[in-house]
Amino acid sequence: MAEAAEIAGVGHAAAIRVVKAGVRENEICAEGTAAALKAGADFVRYFRVSSDPQVATTMRWPQATEREIQEGELVMMDIIGACRGYQFDVFRCTCAGEADEKKLGVMDAVLEATNAAVEATRVGTPAEDLVNVARDVFERVGYAQYSRAFMGHGIGLETVEPPLISPGDHTELQSGMVLCIEPGLSIPGVGGFCIEQEVVVREDGPQLLTPFEAKLW
């Protein structure tokens, strides 16, 4: 799992290097996909790149279009694939050039919420408690109404495995579980933003499998 997560980081690093105004979404997708494959990925199921105005819809398809990114736009990137049969699934986001104050506020809030949920990943903690931790951050900064209910999932030989980081999942976290933690916001007129970290549940606290840079703005 650690090797797979590292490959996801290689893909994101390659993609982020080409993010700028005037670059097409599919160019970013191609860079990230190629780098992950060269680094040893079995496959890259997709490297989704979404930019304004579509960026608030994280599940948009196709994975990337010929749309040219404009100055100051949010860019959301999601890489999913596998290495030696073990899956990786990692969101990273950035801005093409300088972001305005509202977008900076959204990005900072999501990073804080993600970090808080990661820190709360402890043995015996119910999965849904991680949602509450992230929502507490969003509530404090006035964005709770724009947060997603679904904030992550288990990962291993399948991309999405139990437990689900969502309201109503009372599964107590166990040592050795690997989770994708991904609080997100979608705010009309501002955009969408999500950061996803892969974490191993350990007796002595969370082990981060995705230590590569999360603040890309």
NORWO-V377418 format. One line per field, one symbol per residue. psi: psi as a letter, one per 30 degrees, with the letter a starting at -180 (. if undefined). burial: 1 if it has 24 or more other C-alpha atoms within 12 Angstrom, else 0. A space follows every 50 residues. Layout:
BEGIN
psi = ???
burial = ???
END
This chain:
BEGIN
psi = eeeeeeeeeeeeeeeffgjlkfklefeeeeeeeeeeeffgkeljeljkjk lkffffjfgkklflagkkklkgkkkkkjkkalkhfklkjkkllakjbkkl eeeeeeeeeeeeeeeeeeffjlkfkkeffeeeeeeeeeeegggefglkek gallkcflejlllkilkfjgkkklkfkkkjkiklkjjkfealkkkkkkkk kleglkjkfiflkfjh.
burial = 11111111111111110111001111111111111110111111111111 11111111000011101110011111111111100111111111111010 01111111111111111111111011111111111111000011011111 11111100100111111010001100111111111110011111111111 11000111110111111
END
